[in-house]
Amino acid sequence: MKNEQYNNKPKKIIFFLLALFFCAAAPVFAQNIKVAAAANLQPVMEVLQKDFKQKTGISIDAVIGSSGKLVAQISNGAPFDVFLSADMDFPETLFKNGFAKQKPVVYALGSLIICSTQNIGFDNWERLLLSARVKKVAIANPAIAPYGKAAEQLLTGKGILDDVKPKTVYGESISQVNTYVTTGVVDVGFTTQSLVKEVADKTPLFYKVIDPKTYDPILQGIVILKHGADNANADKFYKYILSPAAKSIFKAYGYRVQ
């Protein structure tokens, strides 16, 4: 009997240690980050994910889409921890409606460009859009995509929106606009400057950076959502996005940072 009790001691210790390990590890396994990211971030998000994991060991599951559609999903209970928007209005709305932990802050300023796979010259792009040379112009849906809103604001300010509209092909998101541009479905498109770096090795693009004074600043906001309020790793990612390391990556992809 004594021998049996003695022989069981090592087993009990092992079971105890295993139970202790799994109890300690369970919160870590449960702390994966699910991030909703605006479509304009698709090129840069992979780089941010890789850099963040290298620095922290934490993996990120990113879902890319138009800011408006992501907000609709979050409002309907989608379990995202962090939201990276293409503007400030959408995350501020989420905060006001109780879906966010705190008020959003700006992590980067977007840069709008006009571009094409054709070397058609953009020195006088306003006249070019009105010419017979350009038959199709891609713009993201301004109702749900901030870059599309900025493009329409630009064209309105130039007094040519009504003239360009018959040529306009609307994309659900900036990602779709990028596809239209890089595949040649349209002659030109208004999109994010990060596209240029994304396709640099695959598709040569001709482009012009639009003067940021001609449209309202594209202030892109980040917010920790209610679902991620108690997720320590979500807080780490939030702080990372606002860090010099992340800002350096954003800058390399054509974003302006403060």
Rosetta silent file (secondary structure, phi, psi, omega in degrees, C-alpha in Angstrom):
SEQUENCE: MKNEQYNNKPKKIIFFLLALFFCAAAPVFAQNIKVAAAANLQPVMEVLQKDFKQKTGISIDAVIGSSGKLVAQISNGAPFDVFLSADMDFPETLFKNGFAKQKPVVYALGSLIICSTQNIGFDNWERLLLSARVKKVAIANPAIAPYGKAAEQLLTGKGILDDVKPKTVYGESISQVNTYVTTGVVDVGFTTQSLVKEVADKTPLFYKVIDPKTYDPILQGIVILKHGADNANADKFYKYILSPAAKSIFKAYGYRVQ
SCORE:     score description
SCORE:     0.000 S_00000001
   1 L     0.000  -43.924  178.845    0.000    0.000    0.000 S_00000001
   2 H   -63.415  -38.873  179.592    2.801    2.366    0.907 S_00000001
   3 H   -62.575  -39.992  179.917    4.568    1.508   -2.329 S_00000001
   4 H   -63.200  -43.855  179.639    1.416    2.334   -4.337 S_00000001
   5 H   -63.841  -40.532  179.839    1.101    5.713   -2.622 S_00000001
   6 H   -64.739  -42.982 -178.871    4.783    6.382   -3.194 S_00000001
   7 H   -67.032  -27.201 -178.391    4.559    5.377   -6.855 S_00000001
   8 H   -79.729  -18.056 -176.528    1.534    7.649   -7.399 S_00000001
   9 H   -59.373  -48.591  179.072    3.299   10.745   -6.090 S_00000001
  10 H   -59.663  -37.049  179.746    5.283   11.469   -9.287 S_00000001
  11 H   -65.179  -43.056 -179.429    2.115   11.010  -11.350 S_00000001
  12 H   -63.579  -39.249  179.235    0.187   13.403   -9.143 S_00000001
  13 H   -64.054  -42.818  179.471    2.966   15.970   -9.412 S_00000001
  14 H   -62.869  -46.146  179.026    3.011   15.654  -13.211 S_00000001
  15 H   -61.177  -39.586 -179.819   -0.769   15.995  -13.437 S_00000001
  16 H   -64.182  -44.408 -179.695   -0.632   19.001  -11.126 S_00000001
  17 H   -65.407  -40.485  177.892    2.062   20.683  -13.214 S_00000001
  18 H   -63.605  -43.487  179.069    0.199   19.989  -16.453 S_00000001
  19 H   -62.516  -40.240  179.334   -3.019   21.379  -15.000 S_00000001
  20 H   -64.534  -40.741  179.445   -1.136   24.433  -13.797 S_00000001
  21 H   -62.681  -47.856 -177.641    0.409   24.925  -17.238 S_00000001
  22 H   -68.198  -33.820  177.465   -2.888   24.719  -19.094 S_00000001
  23 H   -65.989  -40.155 -179.942   -4.611   27.018  -16.619 S_00000001
  24 H   -72.269  -35.834 -176.338   -1.846   29.565  -17.058 S_00000001
  25 H   -80.308  -25.605 -176.005   -1.742   29.146  -20.840 S_00000001
  26 H   -53.324  -47.076  178.815   -5.511   29.229  -21.390 S_00000001
  27 H   -61.419  -35.087 -179.847   -5.797   33.034  -21.131 S_00000001
  28 H   -64.450  -46.064  179.371   -2.907   33.404  -23.568 S_00000001
  29 H   -62.274  -31.829 -177.432   -4.569   31.132  -26.119 S_00000001
  30 H   -81.253   -8.594 -173.464   -7.813   33.069  -25.633 S_00000001
  31 L   -96.238   22.460  174.978   -6.077   36.404  -26.162 S_00000001
  32 L   -60.562  148.427 -177.408   -5.654   36.206  -29.934 S_00000001
  33 E  -101.942  129.897  174.089   -6.351   39.529  -31.606 S_00000001
  34 E  -112.032  116.972 -173.076   -8.986   39.918  -34.278 S_00000001
  35 E  -113.577  129.972  172.842   -8.536   43.198  -36.138 S_00000001
  36 E   -95.058  121.549 -175.058  -10.965   44.891  -38.516 S_00000001
  37 E  -127.030  135.806  179.400   -8.912   46.976  -40.964 S_00000001
  38 E   -59.204  149.826 -173.952   -9.981   49.409  -43.665 S_00000001
  39 H   -59.087  -31.660 -179.201   -9.403   48.276  -47.240 S_00000001
  40 H   -65.852  -16.077 -178.510   -6.744   50.918  -47.918 S_00000001
  41 H   -87.244   -4.464 -175.268   -4.560   49.183  -45.304 S_00000001
  42 H   -51.701  -44.661 -179.285   -4.391   45.870  -47.140 S_00000001
  43 H   -65.332  -38.307 -173.785   -0.865   46.474  -48.545 S_00000001
  44 H   -88.679  -20.600 -174.217    0.601   47.644  -45.247 S_00000001
  45 H   -63.102  -39.777  179.691   -1.282   45.346  -42.887 S_00000001
  46 H   -61.440  -38.689  179.612    0.818   42.285  -43.701 S_00000001
  47 H   -68.392  -42.127  179.036    3.981   44.201  -42.876 S_00000001
  48 H   -64.219  -42.494  179.281    2.512   45.484  -39.608 S_00000001
  49 H   -59.834  -46.217 -177.708    1.349   41.996  -38.636 S_00000001
  50 H   -64.413  -44.059 -178.675    4.783   40.522  -39.290 S_00000001
  51 H   -66.640  -41.429  179.994    6.609   43.274  -37.398 S_00000001
  52 H   -64.873  -41.823  179.206    4.218   43.096  -34.429 S_00000001
  53 H   -66.495  -37.667  179.191    4.553   39.321  -34.179 S_00000001
  54 H   -63.998  -35.954 -177.831    8.329   39.571  -34.391 S_00000001
  55 H   -81.965  -30.301 -171.991    8.344   42.075  -31.531 S_00000001
  56 H  -122.164  -19.085 -174.478    5.727   40.424  -29.291 S_00000001
  57 L    80.747    4.873 -176.387    5.130   36.855  -30.479 S_00000001
  58 L   -97.201  130.005  178.376    1.432   37.707  -30.834 S_00000001
  59 L   -90.940  152.099 -179.758   -0.435   36.762  -34.011 S_00000001
  60 E  -124.510  132.576  171.685   -3.165   38.883  -35.555 S_00000001
  61 E   -98.982  110.758 -177.218   -6.183   37.767  -37.541 S_00000001
  62 E  -104.294  133.958  174.204   -7.003   40.690  -39.839 S_00000001
  63 E  -113.915  121.109 -175.454  -10.268   41.107  -41.719 S_00000001
  64 E  -101.562  138.019  177.681  -10.054   43.689  -44.508 S_00000001
  65 E  -173.456  176.003  176.623  -13.040   45.597  -45.854 S_00000001
  66 L   -65.720  145.386 -176.940  -14.565   49.015  -46.459 S_00000001
  67 H   -56.584  -42.653 -179.007  -14.803   51.008  -43.236 S_00000001
  68 H   -62.294  -42.505 -179.862  -18.575   51.353  -43.547 S_00000001
  69 H   -69.255  -36.380  177.968  -19.162   47.619  -43.973 S_00000001
  70 H   -65.442  -39.472  177.572  -16.851   46.775  -41.081 S_00000001
  71 H   -62.021  -41.108  177.949  -18.764   49.180  -38.851 S_00000001
  72 H   -61.304  -41.714  178.642  -22.008   47.459  -39.835 S_00000001
  73 H   -65.325  -43.380  178.995  -20.508   44.081  -38.884 S_00000001
  74 H   -62.963  -43.021 -179.953  -19.228   45.402  -35.555 S_00000001
  75 H   -64.328  -23.891  179.803  -22.605   46.970  -34.786 S_00000001
  76 L   -97.781   14.126  172.453  -24.206   43.587  -35.452 S_00000001
  77 L    99.653    8.156  178.188  -21.967   41.778  -32.990 S_00000001
  78 L   -59.992  131.626 -172.742  -18.886   40.763  -35.013 S_00000001
  79 L   -81.603   58.454  176.735  -16.212   39.815  -32.422 S_00000001
  80 L   -86.979  147.985  179.260  -13.445   42.212  -33.437 S_00000001
  81 L   -96.099  -37.562 -177.424  -11.007   43.490  -30.810 S_00000001
  82 E  -134.984  144.006  178.690   -9.517   46.475  -32.641 S_00000001
  83 E  -122.808  122.568  174.360  -10.769   48.612  -35.516 S_00000001
  84 E  -106.754  105.981 -174.877   -8.428   50.466  -37.881 S_00000001
  85 L   -95.023  166.809  175.559  -10.617   52.815  -39.881 S_00000001
  86 L   -93.593    2.107  176.865   -9.953   54.917  -42.962 S_00000001
  87 L  -152.155 -171.656  177.153  -11.467   57.928  -41.197 S_00000001
  88 L  -104.387  -23.129 -176.197  -12.470   59.193  -37.757 S_00000001
  89 H   -61.922  -46.087 -177.472  -16.234   59.388  -38.252 S_00000001
  90 H   -63.493  -50.072  178.920  -16.841   55.626  -38.255 S_00000001
  91 H   -66.165  -31.297  177.129  -14.870   54.825  -35.073 S_00000001
  92 H   -66.242  -37.185  176.461  -16.350   57.885  -33.330 S_00000001
  93 H   -63.654  -41.809  177.968  -19.832   56.582  -34.172 S_00000001
  94 H   -61.914  -40.601  178.848  -18.924   53.213  -32.668 S_00000001
  95 H   -64.486  -45.735 -179.842  -17.723   54.922  -29.495 S_00000001
  96 H   -62.075  -31.545 -178.782  -20.885   57.012  -29.185 S_00000001
  97 L   -90.862    7.303  174.540  -23.008   53.884  -29.618 S_00000001
  98 L    83.300   17.228 -178.685  -21.145   51.981  -26.912 S_00000001
  99 L   -98.379   -0.091 -177.930  -19.169   49.603  -29.147 S_00000001
 100 E  -127.799  151.660 -177.434  -15.721   50.972  -28.254 S_00000001
 101 L   -70.392  -37.812 -177.004  -13.649   51.097  -25.100 S_00000001
 102 L  -153.341  175.086 -179.892  -12.534   54.692  -25.569 S_00000001
 103 L   -65.632  146.360  179.300  -12.498   57.539  -28.067 S_00000001
 104 L   -72.041  156.014  174.104  -10.563   56.863  -31.286 S_00000001
 105 E  -127.162  157.755 -179.140   -7.224   58.503  -32.001 S_00000001
 106 E   -79.958  130.247  176.960   -5.498   59.238  -35.304 S_00000001
 107 E  -108.305  -21.094  179.152   -2.778   56.778  -36.302 S_00000001
 108 E  -166.665  161.762  174.680   -2.071   58.078  -39.835 S_00000001
 109 E  -113.162  128.807 -178.331   -3.231   60.463  -42.538 S_00000001
 110 E   -76.270  153.932  179.939   -4.155   58.993  -45.886 S_00000001
 111 L  -122.286  119.356 -178.157   -2.739   60.244  -49.170 S_00000001
 112 E   -88.237  136.419  176.384   -4.963   60.314  -52.265 S_00000001
 113 E  -130.036  161.567  167.532   -3.494   59.736  -55.713 S_00000001
 114 E  -112.534  131.678 -174.945   -4.736   59.508  -59.285 S_00000001
 115 E  -147.551  169.348 -177.819   -3.085   56.662  -61.148 S_00000001
 116 E  -161.261  159.872  172.607   -3.097   54.410  -64.175 S_00000001
 117 L   -84.865   -7.366 -179.649   -1.191   51.559  -65.791 S_00000001
 118 L  -101.999  141.069  177.269   -0.933   53.829  -68.834 S_00000001
 119 L   -84.334   73.765 -174.845    1.601   56.621  -69.180 S_00000001
 120 L  -100.527   -2.520  175.732   -1.009   59.190  -70.133 S_00000001
 121 L    81.507  125.841 -178.022    0.389   62.116  -68.145 S_00000001
 122 L  -119.779   17.271  179.566   -1.158   63.674  -65.065 S_00000001
 123 L   -59.813  -41.322  175.260    0.273   67.201  -65.174 S_00000001
 124 L  -122.721   70.896 -173.177   -3.188   68.481  -66.055 S_00000001
 125 H   -67.172  -27.464  178.933   -5.274   65.591  -64.787 S_00000001
 126 H   -62.144  -47.008  179.270   -8.489   67.641  -64.612 S_00000001
 127 H   -67.405  -36.482  179.500   -8.444   68.232  -68.373 S_00000001
 128 H   -59.967  -43.473 -179.471   -7.361   64.627  -68.945 S_00000001
 129 H   -62.581  -29.950 -178.605  -10.443   63.284  -67.143 S_00000001
 130 H   -86.040   -9.926 -177.131  -12.685   65.361  -69.394 S_00000001
 131 L   -83.057  165.741  178.939  -10.956   64.228  -72.591 S_00000001
 132 L   -70.931  -14.297 -179.990  -11.932   61.321  -74.843 S_00000001
 133 L   -63.299  -35.023 -179.380   -8.667   59.642  -73.826 S_00000001
 134 L  -103.435  117.381 -178.820  -10.206   58.625  -70.506 S_00000001
 135 L  -104.150  -28.187 -179.314  -13.344   56.523  -70.791 S_00000001
 136 L  -136.787  133.077 -179.429  -13.563   54.984  -67.290 S_00000001
 137 E  -124.386  125.117 -179.007  -12.605   56.422  -63.899 S_00000001
 138 E   -94.149  132.286  176.579  -12.623   54.291  -60.744 S_00000001
 139 E  -139.612  138.634  176.615  -13.707   55.761  -57.418 S_00000001
 140 E   -71.240  148.851 -179.493  -14.562   53.925  -54.190 S_00000001
 141 L   -54.328  112.699 -175.092  -18.158   54.215  -53.016 S_00000001
 142 L   -65.988  -17.633 -179.116  -18.149   57.563  -51.156 S_00000001
 143 L   -73.518  -27.813 -176.572  -20.958   56.443  -48.847 S_00000001
 144 L  -127.735   -6.318 -177.350  -18.827   53.762  -47.174 S_00000001
 145 L  -123.634  111.752 -178.035  -15.237   54.440  -48.299 S_00000001
 146 H   -55.462  -32.992  178.892  -13.461   57.609  -47.050 S_00000001
 147 H   -69.919  -31.825  175.003  -11.069   57.649  -50.013 S_00000001
 148 H   -69.297  -38.523  177.457  -14.062   57.696  -52.347 S_00000001
 149 H   -62.614  -42.146  179.126  -15.535   60.551  -50.329 S_00000001
 150 H   -65.062  -39.493  179.822  -12.255   62.455  -50.651 S_00000001
 151 H   -64.097  -43.543  179.682  -12.175   61.845  -54.426 S_00000001
 152 H   -67.880  -36.464  177.247  -15.697   63.185  -54.923 S_00000001
 153 H   -63.224  -40.937  177.485  -14.910   66.170  -52.725 S_00000001
 154 H   -60.285  -50.169 -177.760  -11.854   66.842  -54.879 S_00000001
 155 H   -65.669  -34.715  176.701  -13.828   66.639  -58.125 S_00000001
 156 H   -64.914  -44.170  179.284  -16.573   68.839  -56.697 S_00000001
 157 H   -62.825  -31.599  178.647  -14.000   71.444  -55.703 S_00000001
 158 H   -83.210   -8.030  178.668  -12.580   71.381  -59.218 S_00000001
 159 L    75.368   23.122 -176.329  -16.096   71.803  -60.629 S_00000001
 160 L  -123.595    8.601 -176.996  -15.930   68.659  -62.773 S_00000001
 161 H   -58.120  -48.016 -178.309  -17.808   66.036  -60.733 S_00000001
 162 H   -63.009  -32.858  179.830  -20.940   66.114  -62.931 S_00000001
 163 H   -74.460  -32.035 -177.401  -18.826   65.824  -66.083 S_00000001
 164 H   -84.182  -25.684 -175.127  -16.825   62.886  -64.739 S_00000001
 165 H   -53.145  -41.525  178.719  -19.784   60.959  -63.280 S_00000001
 166 H   -60.729  -21.325  179.696  -20.863   59.352  -66.594 S_00000001
 167 H   -95.292   -6.728 -169.992  -17.375   57.809  -66.769 S_00000001
 168 E   -77.602  133.456  172.708  -17.247   56.754  -63.142 S_00000001
 169 E  -114.403  117.190 -176.457  -17.033   53.121  -62.090 S_00000001
 170 E   -91.017  134.103  175.253  -17.668   52.767  -58.359 S_00000001
 171 E  -102.555  149.588  178.442  -15.895   50.122  -56.314 S_00000001
 172 L   -62.222  -31.497 -179.768  -17.263   48.714  -53.066 S_00000001
 173 L  -148.215  174.043  178.334  -13.951   49.503  -51.431 S_00000001
 174 H   -66.709  -27.011  177.141  -10.565   50.944  -52.282 S_00000001
 175 H   -62.525  -41.217  179.341   -9.351   47.357  -52.785 S_00000001
 176 H   -68.195  -38.123  175.627  -11.807   46.918  -55.628 S_00000001
 177 H   -59.975  -43.225  179.284  -10.717   50.229  -57.116 S_00000001
 178 H   -60.428  -38.563  177.742   -7.115   48.998  -56.959 S_00000001
 179 H   -65.470  -43.055  178.241   -8.127   45.857  -58.851 S_00000001
 180 H   -59.183  -41.591 -177.315   -9.879   47.933  -61.511 S_00000001
 181 H   -70.342  -51.836 -173.434   -6.762   50.066  -61.936 S_00000001
 182 H   -70.579  -23.050  178.502   -4.090   47.348  -61.947 S_00000001
 183 L   -93.857   -3.347  177.795   -6.023   45.073  -64.301 S_00000001
 184 L    78.951   14.390  177.200   -6.753   47.886  -66.747 S_00000001
 185 L   -64.363  -33.061  176.217  -10.541   47.682  -66.363 S_00000001
 186 L  -118.962  162.858  178.696  -10.494   51.472  -66.007 S_00000001
 187 L   -79.080  -40.856  178.815   -8.199   54.065  -67.525 S_00000001
 188 E  -142.654  164.389  176.969   -7.537   55.874  -64.263 S_00000001
 189 E  -152.395  153.219  174.021   -8.531   55.618  -60.638 S_00000001
 190 E  -100.420  122.624 -174.156   -8.433   57.599  -57.414 S_00000001
 191 E  -151.710 -169.916 -179.750   -6.881   55.521  -54.673 S_00000001
 192 E   -86.733  145.406 -178.056   -4.429   55.321  -51.793 S_00000001
 193 L   -65.253  -21.309 -179.301   -0.726   55.958  -52.334 S_00000001
 194 H   -62.966  -21.722  178.570    0.094   52.668  -50.601 S_00000001
 195 H   -59.601  -37.553 -176.708   -0.988   50.858  -53.789 S_00000001
 196 H   -58.445  -44.678 -179.958    2.144   52.087  -55.557 S_00000001
 197 H   -71.832  -35.309 -177.955    4.435   50.278  -53.116 S_00000001
 198 H   -61.180  -42.295 -173.421    2.242   47.186  -53.020 S_00000001
 199 L  -105.383   11.731 -174.154    2.464   46.501  -56.762 S_00000001
 200 L   -52.501  -37.774 -176.842    5.880   48.036  -57.430 S_00000001
 201 L   -89.032   -6.151 -175.187    7.436   44.696  -58.441 S_00000001
 202 L  -116.002  -48.442 -174.569    4.442   43.491  -60.450 S_00000001
 203 L  -129.233  109.325  177.061    2.585   46.341  -62.115 S_00000001
 204 L   -63.767  131.516  178.953    4.251   49.641  -63.062 S_00000001
 205 L  -119.812  143.837  173.220    1.938   52.517  -62.217 S_00000001
 206 E  -108.530  129.063 -172.261    1.937   56.102  -63.377 S_00000001
 207 E  -152.285  167.564  174.526    0.495   58.420  -60.788 S_00000001
 208 E  -138.847  131.494  176.563    0.285   61.846  -59.256 S_00000001
 209 E   -76.031  127.599 -179.234   -0.167   62.619  -55.568 S_00000001
 210 L   -76.815  138.001  178.049   -3.181   64.878  -55.145 S_00000001
 211 L   -56.598  117.677 -176.967   -2.598   68.100  -53.231 S_00000001
 212 H   -62.937  -12.775  178.200   -3.933   67.306  -49.708 S_00000001
 213 H   -77.657  -10.064 -176.110   -5.292   70.856  -49.472 S_00000001
 214 H   -92.732    1.889  174.983   -7.911   70.017  -52.102 S_00000001
 215 L  -151.217  158.605  179.768   -9.836   67.598  -49.875 S_00000001
 216 L   -61.323  141.525  179.879  -10.512   67.222  -46.182 S_00000001
 217 L   -53.156  134.189  177.428   -7.665   65.452  -44.370 S_00000001
 218 E   -87.767   84.380 -179.790   -8.127   61.683  -44.380 S_00000001
 219 E   -82.269  113.901 -175.952   -7.600   61.202  -40.653 S_00000001
 220 E   -97.558  125.180 -172.508   -7.483   57.471  -40.050 S_00000001
 221 E  -109.753  149.981  176.070   -8.531   56.383  -36.568 S_00000001
 222 E  -118.834  144.873  178.519   -7.904   53.396  -34.346 S_00000001
 223 E  -149.784  142.153  172.189  -10.080   52.229  -31.481 S_00000001
 224 E   -84.831  125.514 -176.672  -10.186   49.269  -29.117 S_00000001
 225 E   -83.330  165.743 -178.122  -13.643   47.756  -29.374 S_00000001
 226 H   -56.465  -38.652 -179.328  -15.818   46.550  -26.531 S_00000001
 227 H   -63.282  -29.038 -178.189  -15.029   42.920  -27.404 S_00000001
 228 H  -101.509    9.874 -175.185  -11.310   43.600  -26.918 S_00000001
 229 L   -58.795  -34.825 -178.486  -11.636   45.760  -23.800 S_00000001
 230 L  -104.117   13.926 -179.434  -10.239   43.035  -21.511 S_00000001
 231 L   -96.372  106.756 -177.482   -7.750   41.662  -24.034 S_00000001
 232 H   -60.047  -33.788 -179.509   -4.248   42.680  -22.931 S_00000001
 233 H   -70.821  -30.447  175.942   -2.855   41.821  -26.351 S_00000001
 234 H   -64.316  -39.551  177.836   -5.359   44.143  -28.029 S_00000001
 235 H   -65.675  -37.779  177.691   -3.986   46.942  -25.871 S_00000001
 236 H   -64.027  -42.328  179.939   -0.436   45.994  -26.904 S_00000001
 237 H   -66.402  -41.004  177.583   -1.394   46.142  -30.586 S_00000001
 238 H   -56.599  -47.946 -179.948   -3.121   49.496  -30.073 S_00000001
 239 H   -67.597  -34.691  178.413    0.043   50.936  -28.516 S_00000001
 240 H   -63.183  -44.757 -178.483    2.174   49.365  -31.243 S_00000001
 241 H   -60.239  -28.344 -179.926    0.183   51.069  -34.024 S_00000001
 242 L   -93.288    3.060 -176.401    0.892   54.421  -32.362 S_00000001
 243 L   -84.748  161.586  176.703    4.586   53.626  -31.868 S_00000001
 244 H   -57.716  -34.204 -179.255    7.532   54.993  -33.918 S_00000001
 245 H   -61.880  -47.838  179.848    8.090   51.502  -35.384 S_00000001
 246 H   -69.164  -39.342 -179.800    4.595   51.330  -36.890 S_00000001
 247 H   -61.961  -35.038  177.955    4.677   54.981  -37.967 S_00000001
 248 H   -64.393  -37.972  178.262    7.861   54.282  -39.892 S_00000001
 249 H   -68.613  -44.898  178.007    6.080   51.490  -41.786 S_00000001
 250 H   -58.152  -44.086 -179.188    3.062   53.680  -42.522 S_00000001
 251 H   -61.538  -39.054  179.692    5.349   56.414  -43.835 S_00000001
 252 H   -64.786  -23.323 -179.852    7.094   53.942  -46.151 S_00000001
 253 L   -99.021   16.328  172.577    3.694   53.123  -47.671 S_00000001
 254 L    92.725    2.198  178.054    2.841   56.722  -48.462 S_00000001
 255 L   -84.231  154.441  172.299    0.886   57.667  -45.347 S_00000001
 256 E   -98.397  140.658 -178.592    1.570   60.836  -43.422 S_00000001
 257 L  -126.031  154.309 -177.791    2.145   60.468  -39.696 S_00000001
 258 L  -101.796    0.000    0.000    2.112   62.928  -36.830 S_00000001
